[in-house]
């Protein structure tokens, strides 16, 4: 049995990292991630985490440091947010291409300009093509658990891919809730010490890292990386099941369905808005509305096949995007539509742009989304892309 604590999402991340026993933490604080690395500093100082804590001068250096740690076969952790993630962006494909199983927490936050410290998902969407596994958590408990799962997934020999765990800034990072913290011995049984026999610096077996490859071999490296990312689906699902068997908390792998079996309209969400949406689904179900909810936990690898299966009986689906791909639509909406188009008969899709710059997404806004989908299912089609809780006109 673990212990229960009333902590915020940042603290939950730090607890999960502490239990995962990283060898080195490369830290550069940025709001709203700062508490996570501060708490890890406390753990190193009080001896509850035996690790090197490296103060670096920038986010770019934080990732460069993590790469150096990983290249010698040690377990690395770092964390960032917003402009910090963009600043380290140059390093991310170096890490993924070199197959370094780094784990990073990103506190999702708006990006400039205008400058803003509150949460949306614009930052991580910029890096979908970086070669990192990307997953999004709903609450602090999932944040803690996914830090542990992330190392197990990333370090699996068939995967060997860095992993970015995303938390909604402030809504999760600074909100307190009761979280169960597992015992160290149980985590040690689930997460063994890192073992990188084929992909680390070794004086007895010299090899090159971050190499150059011309047009005769470069494509093969990238295709191998893509195939391994696709195949990581099996590892993600197996690790999630094993984690649930041991700790009693199952997360469904890449997606989580809620009351989708007979749903005529389904809302697709990521992150903390899922919890509020689940309550709205229950309210509407009590009123006789056939509505459902599909939580996307991973955006890379993208669970296209699972989405198709989950929505195959729906008339209309809606996608909540806390981001905009300027000049087109929400990024998640684009990905979901790409999955739907291969279906013989696919549901109509609506895009709800919401929560930009930390704008509130309340139950009333989510109910409006469901009403738009219900109207569309009855032939009353509204705008395909809708901007929620916003003052300007389209």
N, C-alpha and C positions, 0 to 999 in steps of 0.2 A: 504494500500500500504506500502511496505517496502522501504528501502533505498538501493541504489546501492553503492558498494565500490570496489576499485581495490586492491585485497588482494591475498595472497598466500594460498595454500591449508591448511597449518598449521593454519593460521589465520581463515580460513573458519571453520575448526574444532572447534577452540576456540569460535567463534561466535555461532555456533550451540549448543555447550555445555552451554554457558552462557544463551542462550534462554531457555534451558531445565531445568534450575534451580536445579543443583545438590546441595546436602547438604554438601558434602565433596569431595575434589579433593586430591588424594594422588599422589604426583609428584616426579619422579626421572628422570632427563633429560638424553637423549641419542640421538645422531645424527641419523637420521634427524627429530626426533620428538620434539626437544627441544623448538622450537619456539611456539608450541601449548601450552605447560604448562607455558612458560614464559608469553604468552599473557593472559592466565587465571589468573596468578598471578597479572597482571596489572588490570584485571577486579575486582578481589577481593580487591585490594588496593584502586582503585578509587570508589568503592562502587556500581558499575554497576552489580556486582554479589555478592549476600549475601551468602557466603559459607565459610566453614573452608578449608584453604589451608594447607595441611600437607606436610612438607619436610621430606621425608623418606630416609633411607641410602642405599636402593637398590631396584631393580625391584621386587625382592621377597617380600620385605616389602611393596611395593606399592600395590601389589595384596592382601597381607594379611590384609592391612589396609582397602582396598575396601571391603573385605569380612566382616570385623568387622562392617563397616558402613551399609552394606546391611543386615546383620543379625538382626539389630534392626529396619529394615523397612525404612531406609533412602536411598536417591538416591546417588549413588557413581559413580565417574569417575576416570579413570587413562589412561595413555598412555605409549607406549613403542615402541621398535624396535629391530630387529635382536637378538644379544646376550642377550639383556635385556628380550626379550620375552622368550628365552630359559631358562634364569635364573629364571623367574617366572613360568616356566612350571609346577613345582610341585604343585603350588597352583590352577592351572586352573581346573583340574577335581574336586578338593574340592569345588570350587565355583559352578560349573555346577551340580555336584551331590547333593549339598545342595540347588539347585534351587534358586540361588541368582541372581537377574536381573541386574548385573553390566554391564555397557557399557565401552568398552575400544577402543581407537584408536591405531592401529598399523601402523607405517610407515614402509612399506615393505623395507627391506634392506638385502643385502647379509650377509652370515654368514661365520665365519672363519673355517678353514684356507685355502687360504691366507686371511688375514684381509682386509676388504674392507668396505667403508662407503656408497657405491652406491646401487641403488635399483635393487633387483629381488624379487621373491616370495618364496625363500627357507625357510624363517623363519616361515611364517604362515602355510606353507604346513606341517611342522613338527607337528603342533597342530590341524590338521583336526580331530583327534580322541579324542580331549579334552572335547567334549560335549558342546562346544560353537557354537552358530550360527555364521557363517562367511560370510561376504559380502565384495565386492570389488567395489570401486568407480572409475569412469572415469575422473572426473574433480572436481574442487573446489566447484562448486555449488552443485553437488551431495554429496560431503563430508559434507557440512553444513546441507543439508536437511536430510541426513541419520543419523546424530547425533540425530536429533529430532525424526525421525521415530524409531531409535533403542530403545530409552527408551519406546516409546509407545508399540513396539512389545515385548520387553523383560519383561515388567511389566504386560502384559496381563495375567490374572489368569490362562488361559489354557496353557500358554507358560512358564512363570517363568524360563527363561533360559538366561544366560549371552550372550552378543553379542560383537563380535569383528568386527570393521569397519576398513578395510584395504585401505591404500593409497600408491601408488607407491612413494618410497623415492626419493626426489629431483625433479623428473619429475612432481609430483603434490605438494609435501610438500613445495617446494621452488619456484614454478612457479606462477607468478601473472596473474590474470585474473579478469574480472568484475563479481561480484557476487551480487545477490540480497539477502539482509538480511531482513527477515520478522520482523514485529512489534511484540513486546513482548505480547501484548494482544491477537494477533491472535494465537501465539504459545501456550499461556496459555489455550485458548479455545480448541486447538487440543490435547495438552498434559496435562492432569489433574495431580494434586499432586499424588505421589506414594501411593498406597494402598495395603498393604500386610497383610491381615487379618489372613491368615493361616500359614504364613511361616516367622515369626519373633519372636525374644525374647519378652516375655511378662510375667511380674511377676504375673499377674492374671490368666495366662494360660500357665504354664511352659511347655517347650518342649526341646528336645535335638536336637542339630545341629551337622553336621559332625560326625554322629554316626557310630558305628560298626555294621555290619550285616554279620552273618555267611552264610553258604551255604543253610540254610533253608529259607532265605529271600533276600539275596543279589541280586540274579538274577531278582527278581520281581522289585526291585528298578531300576535296569538298563533297564529293558524292558519298564517300565513306562517312564523313561527318553527318551528312543528311540522313543516310540510312540508319546510322546508330541512334540519331535523335528520334527517328520514327520508331525504331525498335525499343526505345526506352519506355514506351507505353507498357510493355509487359513487366518491366522492372517496377515502374511506378505502382501498378496495380498490385503486384505481388508484395511489395514493401508495405503498402497501405493495409493489406489484409493481415500480414504478419504483425504489424503494429497494433491493429485492432484486436487480434487474438491475444496479444500480450498485455495491452494496456486498457482494453475495453472501449476504445474510441475508433470507430471506422469512419472514413471520410468519403468513400465511394470511388476512389481513384481519380480519374480525370474530371468527372462531372458528378453532380449530385442531383437526382430528380426528386421533386416534391409534388405529389398529387398530380402527376402527369398522365396517368394511365388512361383516363377518360376525358382529359382536358381538351376543350375546343380551342382555347387560346392559352399560350404559354409565354411567360416573360423570362428572358434570359439575362442573368445578372452575373457580376463578379464582385468579390469583396464584401464590405460591410453592409451595402445596401440590400444584400440578400436577406438578412435577418428581418428588416422592416418589411420587405416584400413577402416573406413567409407569413407574417401576421395579416397582411392584406389578403393573401390567398385564402386564409382561414375565414376571414370576415366575409369575403365574397362567396365562398363555398356555403356558409351558413345562410346566405341569401339565395341559394340555388344556382349560382353561376358556376359553370364548368371551367374553372381556371386552374392553371398549374404554374410551376416555377422550375426552371432549370439553372442550376448554379454551375458556372464554368470555373473550375479550380485551376486548370492549366490552359494557357494560351500557346505555349510551345512545350512539348509537341501539341499541335492543335487536334482536339478530339472530334474530327469531322464525322467519322462513322458513328460515334456514340450520339452525336447531336441528331443525325438523321434518324436513328432508331428512336430517340426520345420524342421527336416531334412528328413522327410519321402520320399520326392520326389527328393532328391539330389542323384547324382551318387557318389560324393566324398566329404568328409568333412576333414578339417584340424584343428588341435588344436595347438594354440600357448601356449607353456609352458615356463614361466620364472623361471623354476626350473627343477631339475633332481632328480628322485628317483634312486640313484646310483645303477648300475647293472641291470636296467630295462628300464625305459622310463620316460616321464614327468608324474607327479602325476595327473594332470587334464585329460591327455590323457587316463590314466588307468580308471578314473571314467567315462569318456564319453564312452569308449568302453564297459564298464560294462552295461551302459544304452542301447547301440545299440544292444548288443548281443541278447536281448529278442525280437527284431523285426523279423517279418517273412522274410523280405528282407531288409537288412540294407546296407547303403553306405559303400564304401571303406573308410578307415580312415588313415590319415597321421599325424605325430607328428613333429612339428617344435619347436626345442629347441632354444630359443633366449633370448637375454637381460640379460644373467647371469652377475652378478657383475656390472650392470649398462651399459653393452654394448649397443650401439645405435641400435634401430630397426627403420630403415627409410622406406620411401615409397617404395624404390627400393627393400628392403628385403621382404616387404609384397607382392609386385607384384611378386617376385620370388616364394613366397608361393602359390599364386593363379595360376601361370603358372605351377607349379609342380602338383597341383590338376587338372588343365585342361588337362595336358598331361596324368595323370593317368586315367581321365575319357575317354580318347581316346585310352586307352590300352597301353600307354607308361609309365609303372610303374617304378618309381624311388625308392630310398631308402624309407622305411616306416617311419624311424626316421631320420630326417635331422637336422643337426646343422648349424644354420644360422650365417653368418658373423663371422666365426671362422677360425683360422689359422692352427689348427691341423687336421690331417686326421683321419677318422674313422678306 
